[in-house]
Amino acid sequence: AAGSCRRRRLAPLNEDNGRFLLLAALIAAYLSAGATVFSALESPSEAAAQLRWNRTLHNFSRIFNISLPELRAFLRSYEAAMAAGIRVDALRPRWDFPGAFYFVGTVVSTIGFGMTTPATVAGKVFLIVYGLFGCAGTILFFNLFLERIISLLAFIMKACYERRLRRSGLLPPNFRRGPAMSGVGSLVGWKPSVYHVMLILGIFAITLSCCASAMYTAVEGWNYIDSLYYCFVTFSTIGFGDLVSSQNAAYQNQGLYRFGNFIFILMGVCCIYSLFNVISIVIKQVLNWVLKKFECRCCPKCHKSSARLGRRNAITPGARLRRHNISMDADGQYDSDTEGRRLSGEMISMRELTASNKVSLAILQKQLSETANGYPRNVCINTRQNGFSAGVGALAIMNNRLAETSDSR
């Protein structure tokens, strides 16, 4: 058993790699399950539609005495016209300024409906360059929106928490935020919960989708379910293109509708992007919990070592409850990945050599407490860490601002 534990410690499959492989396996299973369900749901309808179309085609050819090859050639020309944006009913121009603005908006947001595409070589080349910088800038905008919406929710949730404490008599009525915060034991360890943030964002996304669907139902003439379907496909940037808003030649109050359509799409994409990232944190927690179940337990010595050296920037369900029973120094400068190695006497770790250290649990808790309590941020947290120490992107933002992204001691 001891030899088996030693071989496990020497194996290159650390927690990060294990989480990645487990997520890849789950995604593959999820894709297979989704393909099975959609195939079972849609395949019979597709076969029936194909059968009806073949019957209609042969009847039309027989009644009007048109050969099938000629009829199919005509239908191919019609399909090419549809791909170019030509319809039997009058539609608004695709490449006037409002239409082109709608197109570039779907490009940089990665929605990509596909109802409008460049037809010239120059347009296709320009789209490659334009989309490269446009998509990068829009993703940055989404991340900044995520950071600010989380800060706003933390401020509101903090105010509600203080109000509850005042009503229960645990907080003095003349309490004000500031240095006095450190003297109030009830608020020292408070942090916004990822589950509460997910609930609030989910309610806001549902409300926004319902309001947008009501507008599309009234203006576009879709039924409400199709409008909800369009909202999800658009806000999540899937963008199938089977339903596209604002494509008719004229609408009543057209300017107001186009403005409302733009605002709904912008806010919907930002909100769903934020919600997806919060859900990704919950998925990561579940993966950590699954990995913890496979933790080496063959000998007490190995188990104690893995518990002492475990990563502290990843949580398992129930860790938040355990954290309230643990006292810690918020000014500590230990690194979450290398603290155990330093305590064991090693001078430096491989993660320090690759300059990809993670901010310690103490620093994360201190930053989140300062954000929620209105304190200014400390820019120079640790001079030996580079600009990528806290991670990059939306996941790093969530890790730095929500309570459930740090493991208990």
C-alpha positions in Angstrom: 0.0 0.0 0.0 2.8 2.4 0.9 4.5 1.7 -2.5 1.3 2.4 -4.3 1.0 5.7 -2.4 4.5 6.6 -3.4 3.8 5.9 -7.1 0.7 8.1 -6.9 2.7 11.0 -5.4 5.2 10.7 -8.2 2.6 10.5 -11.0 2.3 13.6 -13.2 -1.5 13.7 -12.8 -1.9 16.5 -10.3 -5.2 18.1 -9.3 -5.3 20.5 -12.2 -4.7 17.8 -14.8 -7.2 15.5 -13.0 -9.8 18.2 -13.1 -9.2 18.9 -16.7 -9.4 15.2 -17.7 -12.5 14.7 -15.7 -14.2 17.8 -17.2 -13.2 16.6 -20.7 -14.7 13.2 -20.0 -17.9 14.7 -18.7 -18.2 17.1 -21.7 -17.7 14.1 -24.1 -20.5 12.2 -22.2 -22.7 15.3 -22.2 -22.2 15.8 -26.0 -23.0 12.1 -26.6 -26.1 12.3 -24.5 -27.2 15.5 -26.2 -26.6 14.0 -29.6 -28.7 11.0 -28.7 -31.6 13.0 -27.4 -31.7 15.4 -30.3 -31.3 12.6 -32.8 -34.3 10.8 -31.3 -36.4 14.0 -31.2 -35.6 15.5 -34.6 -34.7 12.6 -36.9 -38.3 11.3 -37.3 -39.5 14.9 -38.1 -36.6 15.3 -40.7 -37.4 12.0 -42.4 -41.1 12.9 -42.6 -40.4 16.4 -44.0 -38.1 14.8 -46.6 -40.8 12.4 -47.6 -43.4 15.2 -48.0 -40.9 17.3 -50.0 -40.2 14.4 -52.5 -43.9 13.8 -52.9 -44.5 17.5 -53.5 -41.7 17.7 -56.0 -42.9 14.7 -58.1 -46.5 16.0 -58.1 -45.4 19.5 -59.2 -43.2 18.0 -62.0 -46.1 15.8 -63.2 -48.9 18.4 -63.0 -46.9 21.2 -64.8 -45.0 18.8 -67.1 -41.5 20.0 -66.0 -38.7 17.5 -65.8 -37.2 16.9 -62.4 -33.6 18.0 -63.5 -34.9 21.3 -64.7 -36.9 21.8 -61.5 -34.0 20.9 -59.3 -31.8 23.4 -61.2 -34.4 26.1 -60.6 -34.5 25.3 -56.9 -30.7 25.5 -56.7 -30.8 29.0 -58.1 -33.5 29.9 -55.5 -31.3 28.5 -52.7 -28.4 30.6 -54.0 -30.6 33.7 -54.0 -31.7 33.0 -50.4 -28.1 32.7 -49.3 -27.4 36.1 -50.9 -30.3 37.6 -48.9 -32.9 37.8 -51.6 -36.4 37.0 -50.6 -39.8 37.0 -52.4 -41.2 39.4 -49.8 -39.6 42.8 -49.5 -36.8 43.0 -46.8 -34.7 45.8 -45.6 -31.3 46.2 -47.4 -28.7 44.0 -45.8 -25.7 46.3 -46.3 -27.0 49.7 -45.6 -25.5 51.3 -42.5 -28.1 49.9 -40.0 -27.8 46.5 -41.6 -24.0 46.6 -41.6 -24.0 47.8 -38.0 -26.2 44.9 -37.0 -23.8 42.5 -38.9 -20.6 43.8 -37.2 -22.4 43.6 -33.8 -23.1 39.9 -34.4 -19.5 39.4 -35.5 -17.7 40.9 -32.5 -20.1 39.4 -30.0 -19.6 36.0 -31.7 -23.3 35.5 -32.2 -22.9 35.0 -36.0 -26.5 34.6 -37.2 -25.3 33.9 -40.8 -28.1 35.7 -42.5 -25.6 38.3 -43.8 -22.1 37.3 -45.0 -19.5 39.1 -47.1 -19.7 38.2 -50.8 -16.5 39.9 -52.0 -12.9 38.8 -51.4 -12.0 42.2 -49.9 -14.9 41.9 -47.5 -13.9 38.5 -46.4 -10.3 39.6 -45.8 -11.4 42.6 -43.9 -13.7 40.5 -41.8 -10.7 38.4 -40.6 -8.7 41.4 -39.4 -11.8 43.2 -38.1 -13.0 40.1 -36.2 -9.6 39.4 -34.6 -9.5 42.7 -32.7 -13.3 43.2 -32.4 -13.9 39.8 -30.7 -10.9 40.3 -28.4 -12.1 43.8 -27.4 -15.7 42.5 -26.8 -14.5 39.7 -24.7 -12.6 42.2 -22.6 -15.8 44.3 -22.3 -17.7 41.2 -21.1 -15.0 40.5 -18.5 -15.1 44.1 -17.3 -18.9 44.0 -17.1 -18.6 40.8 -15.1 -16.2 42.4 -12.7 -18.5 45.4 -12.1 -21.7 43.5 -11.8 -20.1 41.2 -9.2 -18.8 44.3 -7.3 -22.3 45.8 -7.5 -24.0 42.7 -6.2 -21.4 42.4 -3.4 -22.2 45.9 -2.3 -25.9 45.4 -2.4 -25.7 42.0 -0.6 -23.4 43.6 2.0 -25.9 46.4 2.6 -28.8 43.9 3.0 -26.7 41.8 5.4 -25.9 44.9 7.5 -29.6 45.8 7.6 -30.5 42.3 8.8 -28.0 42.6 11.6 -29.3 45.9 12.6 -32.9 44.6 12.8 -31.7 41.6 14.9 -29.8 43.9 17.2 -26.3 42.5 16.4 -25.1 45.7 14.9 -25.2 49.2 16.5 -27.7 51.6 14.7 -24.9 54.3 14.2 -22.6 51.8 12.5 -20.8 53.1 9.5 -18.4 51.4 7.1 -14.8 52.1 7.6 -12.0 51.2 10.0 -14.7 50.4 12.6 -15.5 47.3 10.6 -12.6 45.5 12.1 -14.2 45.8 15.5 -17.5 44.2 14.5 -17.1 40.5 14.8 -20.3 39.7 13.0 -19.0 41.2 9.7 -15.3 40.3 9.7 -15.7 37.0 7.8 -18.7 37.9 5.6 -18.3 37.4 1.8 -20.8 37.2 -1.0 -21.9 33.7 -1.9 -21.5 32.4 -5.4 -24.8 30.6 -5.1 -26.6 33.9 -4.2 -24.9 35.7 -7.1 -25.9 32.8 -9.4 -29.5 33.1 -8.2 -29.6 36.9 -8.7 -28.1 36.7 -12.2 -30.4 33.8 -13.1 -33.5 35.8 -12.0 -32.3 38.8 -13.9 -31.6 36.8 -17.1 -35.0 35.2 -17.0 -36.7 38.5 -16.4 -34.8 40.1 -19.3 -35.6 37.2 -21.6 -39.3 37.3 -20.8 -39.4 41.1 -21.4 -37.5 40.8 -24.7 -39.7 37.8 -25.8 -42.8 39.9 -25.2 -41.4 42.6 -27.5 -40.5 40.1 -30.2 -43.9 38.5 -30.0 -45.7 41.8 -30.5 -43.4 43.2 -33.2 -42.1 40.2 -35.2 -45.3 38.1 -34.9 -43.5 35.1 -33.4 -45.2 32.9 -30.8 -43.9 33.3 -27.3 -41.9 30.0 -27.2 -40.1 30.9 -30.4 -39.3 34.3 -28.9 -37.8 32.7 -25.8 -35.9 30.3 -28.0 -34.5 33.2 -30.0 -33.5 35.1 -26.8 -31.5 32.1 -25.5 -29.9 31.4 -28.8 -28.9 35.0 -29.2 -28.0 35.9 -25.6 -25.8 32.8 -25.3 -24.1 33.7 -28.7 -25.1 30.4 -30.2 -26.7 32.3 -33.1 -28.2 29.6 -35.3 -29.9 32.2 -37.6 -33.2 30.3 -38.1 -34.9 33.3 -36.3 -33.4 36.8 -36.7 -35.0 40.0 -35.4 -35.3 43.3 -37.2 -35.2 41.9 -40.8 -38.5 43.1 -42.2 -38.5 46.2 -44.5 -40.5 48.3 -42.2 -41.9 48.3 -38.6 -44.2 50.5 -36.6 -42.0 52.8 -34.5 -39.0 51.3 -36.3 -36.3 53.5 -34.7 -37.6 52.7 -31.2 -37.7 49.0 -32.0 -34.2 48.9 -33.3 -32.9 50.7 -30.3 -34.8 48.3 -27.9 -33.5 45.3 -29.9 -29.9 46.5 -29.5 -30.3 47.2 -25.8 -31.9 43.8 -25.1 -29.2 41.9 -27.1 -26.4 43.8 -25.4 -27.7 43.4 -21.9 -28.8 39.8 -22.6 -25.4 38.8 -23.9 -23.6 40.4 -20.9 -25.9 38.9 -18.4 -25.8 35.4 -19.8 -22.0 35.6 -20.1 -21.8 36.5 -16.4 -24.2 33.7 -15.5 -22.3 31.1 -17.5 -19.1 32.0 -15.7 -20.8 31.7 -12.3 -22.2 28.3 -13.3 -18.7 27.3 -14.3 -17.5 28.0 -10.8 -20.2 25.7 -9.5 -19.2 23.0 -12.0 -15.6 23.4 -10.9 -16.7 22.8 -7.3 -18.5 19.6 -8.3 -15.4 18.4 -10.1 -13.3 19.2 -7.0 -15.7 17.2 -4.9 -15.5 14.3 -7.3 -11.7 14.4 -7.3 -11.7 14.5 -3.5 -13.8 11.3 -3.5 -10.9 9.6 -5.4 -8.3 11.0 -3.0 -5.6 8.5 -1.8 -6.8 7.0 1.5 -4.7 3.9 1.6 -2.6 5.0 4.6 -3.0 7.7 7.2 0.4 9.3 6.5 -0.3 9.8 2.8 -3.8 11.2 3.6 -2.4 13.7 6.1 0.2 14.8 3.7 -2.4 15.3 0.9 -4.6 17.2 3.3 -1.8 19.5 4.4 -0.5 20.2 0.9 -3.8 20.4 -0.9 -4.7 23.3 -3.1 -6.5 26.2 -1.4 -7.9 27.9 -4.4 -10.4 25.2 -5.1 -13.4 24.3 -2.9 -15.5 21.3 -2.4 -19.1 21.4 -1.3 -19.3 22.0 2.5 -16.1 23.9 2.7 -17.8 27.2 3.4 -19.3 25.7 6.6 -16.0 24.5 7.8 -14.3 27.8 7.1 -16.2 29.5 9.9 -14.5 27.4 12.5 -11.0 28.3 11.4 -9.0 31.4 12.3 -6.4 32.8 9.9 -4.1 35.9 9.4 -5.4 38.0 6.5 -2.0 39.5 5.9 -0.2 36.2 5.2 1.9 36.0 2.1 1.9 32.3 1.5 1.3 31.0 -2.0 -1.5 28.4 -2.3 0.4 26.1 -4.5 3.8 26.2 -2.9 3.2 26.9 0.8 3.4 23.2 1.6 6.7 22.8 -0.2 8.2 25.8 1.7 7.1 24.3 5.0 8.8 21.1 4.0 12.1 22.9 3.5 12.2 23.3 -0.3 13.5 26.6 -1.5 11.5 27.0 -4.7 8.8 25.1 -6.7 8.3 24.4 -10.4 5.3 26.7 -10.4 7.5 29.6 -9.2 9.9 28.8 -12.0 7.1 29.0 -14.6 5.8 32.2 -13.0 2.2 31.0 -12.7 1.7 31.2 -8.9 -1.8 31.6 -7.5 -2.7 34.2 -4.9 -2.9 32.7 -1.4 -6.2 32.1 0.4 -5.4 34.8 2.9 -4.8 37.4 0.1 -8.0 36.4 -1.7 -10.1 36.7 1.5 -8.5 40.1 2.3 -9.2 41.4 -1.2 -12.8 40.2 -1.2 -13.4 41.6 2.2 -12.0 45.0 1.1 -14.2 44.9 -2.0 -17.3 44.2 0.0 -16.5 46.6 2.8 -15.5 49.5 0.5 -11.8 49.5 1.3 -9.3 50.6 -1.4 -7.4 47.8 -3.2 -3.8 47.1 -2.4 -2.1 47.1 -5.8 1.2 45.7 -4.6 0.1 42.5 -3.0 3.4 40.7 -3.5 6.3 42.0 -5.5 7.5 38.6 -6.5 4.3 37.8 -8.3 3.8 38.8 -11.9 0.7 40.2 -13.6 -0.7 36.7 -14.3 -0.4 35.5 -10.7 -4.2 35.8 -10.0 -5.1 34.2 -13.3 -6.6 35.7 -16.4 -10.1 36.1 -17.6 -13.6 35.6 -16.2 -12.7 32.7 -14.0 -10.0 34.7 -12.2 -12.5 37.5 -11.6 -14.9 35.1 -10.0 -12.1 33.4 -7.9 -11.1 36.8 -6.5 -14.5 38.0 -5.6 -16.7 35.2 -4.4 -16.6 33.2 -1.2 -16.8 29.7 -2.4 -13.7 29.8 -4.6 -11.2 29.2 -1.7 -10.8 25.9 0.0 -10.8 25.6 3.8 -7.8 24.9 5.8 
